[in-house]
Amino acid sequence: MAGVRQHILPRFLLKGFASRLDAQEVFTWVFRKGGNVFEANIKNVAVEKHFYTQPANTSVDDDITELERGFARLLDNLRNENDGFKITDPIVPEFVSHLTSRTKHLRDSFIETTGDITQILSDYLADERNARSWLFEYYKRHPEVVKKAIDDAMVKMQLPRYQRRALRERLQRLISVERLMDQINGDIQQYAVMFSMLAPTLIQKLPALVKDGHIQALAKSLIAEPRAEKYRQLKWYVCKSRTSLILGDVGCLFDIVGENRFRSLGGTNEDIRTAYVPIASDCLLLGTPADGIPDLSFSTINEYFASYSRDFFVSCESTEKTGALLRVLGTKSQVFSDSELELMIREVISES
């Protein structure tokens, strides 16, 4: 049976960032957004109630726990390898694919991005001029919508087939886009009000909808095979660090060719320059299409993970240098920039 408290970052990964051990108990330092810093048992870190369980009791937590056993053994072995060790174990791409797709960071980022897009669209269409223009262009591009509405109305009418056909043809000639818009213009204020009320309703339902979709996707496959195949094309290495590495709630980061920012989810259509996966305070898994390991600045990598994480990161130590990373925590966690969102909205409006 799935437990109530479910880890959004696996304990076998968190233990690599242990601050101390007390018998069988493992502790780590937690740095949360807002400046809260404390040492905690990893069983109480990165935990959320029913994160992988739906109200209907559909859960993938048991399946995740079973999958984690193999990943835990893999990471234990890799932590003991020397710096520069080239990894040949085929499980590594599967681990990275699984980690990127299970996190709260991914779910919350999707909720935030979808909510932003919904709000921007709602605000745009709440303007009567924008609503009128969009509706006109929409019906011009999609005459099949009017045709379907007429067909549906005809089906409900108790008329002989030949009469329905004749009436349908007549209505299709009469109801042009221009005439339809003349009718809509009289009610355009109500349409604008309706659009303005759309965002709050949808945004309120987003967390539950996204959670359901996330769990269903994980239930279908705990390892996203298209991403795993992309990661198999990389050469993977163990990189040892003298600087204490942090683990952010983002889990992994990907440097994508042609972009000036990192991603928390390496896609299937982009070329990955470098993949970074911290597995211990002194150990980083690095994936690259190149032969050999590029020059690395582990302090800079820590800054990347802090800035792209949303809510927290963990560390084996609480020092002034580690605490300074709180200043950048979450500053780049937005999946899309404002300009990217604006471009997406323009494309949605022009193509819908």
Residue, then its C-alpha position, 0 to 999 in steps of 0.5 A: m500500500a502506498g504511504v500517505r507521505q511521499h517523497i518528491l525527491p527520492r531518499f536514496l538521492l537525498k542521502g548523498f547530501a548528508s550532514r550527519l548520520d545518527a545510527q540509521e538516520v540521515f540528516t541534511w541541511v535544508f535551505r528554503k525560499g524566504g531564508n528558512v535554514f534548518e537541519a532535518n532528517i531526510k525522511n522529512v525532507a521533500v515530502e508531500k502528502h498523497f503527491y502520487t495518489q489520486p482521490a480515487n486511490t490511484s497511486v504510483d507510489d508503490d511502483i516508484t518505490e520498486l523502481e527506486r531499488g535499482f536506482a539506489r544501488l546504481l547511485d551507491n556504486l557511482r558515488n564510489e567511482n573515481d573522478g572522470f570515470k566513464i559510465t557504461d551502465p544503461i540504467v543511468p539514462e533511465f534514472v535521469s529520465h525518471l527523475t526529471s518527470r517525477t518532481k514537484h518542480l515539474r508539476d508546479s512549473f506546469i501549473e504556473t505556466t498554464g495559469d499565466i497563459t490562461q490569465i493573459l488570454s483571459d485579460y486579452l479577450a476581456d477587452e471588447r475590441n480584442a474579443r470582437s476581432w478574435l471571434f471574427e478571425y476565428y469563425k473565418r478560419h473555422p467555418e466548420v464550427v458553424k456547419k457543425a452547430i447547424d448539423d447538430a441543430m438539424v439532428k434534434m429537429q423531427l423533420p424528414r431527411y429531405q427537409r433537414r437537408a434543404l433547411r441545412e443548405r439554406l441556413q449555411r447560405l444565410i449564416s455568413v461570418e459577417r452576419l454571425m458577427d453582427q449578431i455577436n456584436g450586440d452581445i459583445q459586452q457579455y462575451a467580454v465579461m465571460f472571457s474575464m471570468l474564465a481565468p479565475t475558474l480555470i486557475q482554481k481547478l488547475p492544481a487538481l487537473v495537473k495532478d491528475g494528468h501527472i499521475q496518469a502520465l507516471a502510471k503509464s510509464l515511470i520512465a519517459e522512453p523518448r527522453a531516456e533515448k535522448y539521454r542514451q545518446l550522451k556520454w556520461y561521466v562521474c565528476k568529483s568536486r572539492t566544492s560541496l555541491i547542493l541538490g535543488d528541488v529541480g533535480c537535474l539541469f540541461d544546457i541546450v544548444g542555441e539557448n541562453r538558459f537552462r532547462s529542468l526537462g531536457g526535451t526530445n527535439e533539442d540538442i543537449r550540450t550538457a546534462y548535470v545531475p548532482i548525486a552527492s555533495d562531492c559527486l556530479l553525473l555529467g552527460t555530454p555528446a562530446d568526448g571528454i569532460p568540459d571545464l567545470s566550475f562547481s560553484t557556478i553549477n551550485e548557483y545554477f541549481a539554486s536559481y532554477s529551483r523553485d522552493f528549496f535546496v539541500s546541502c551537507e553543510s550550512t556555511e556562509k557560502t552556501g547560505a549566500l545561494l539563498r539570494v538567487l533561489g528561485t530567481k530563474s525557476q520560471v519555465f518561460s520568460d515573459s517575452e516567451l510567454e508573450l510570443m506563445i500567446r500571440e501564436v495561440i491567438s493568431e492560429s486558433 
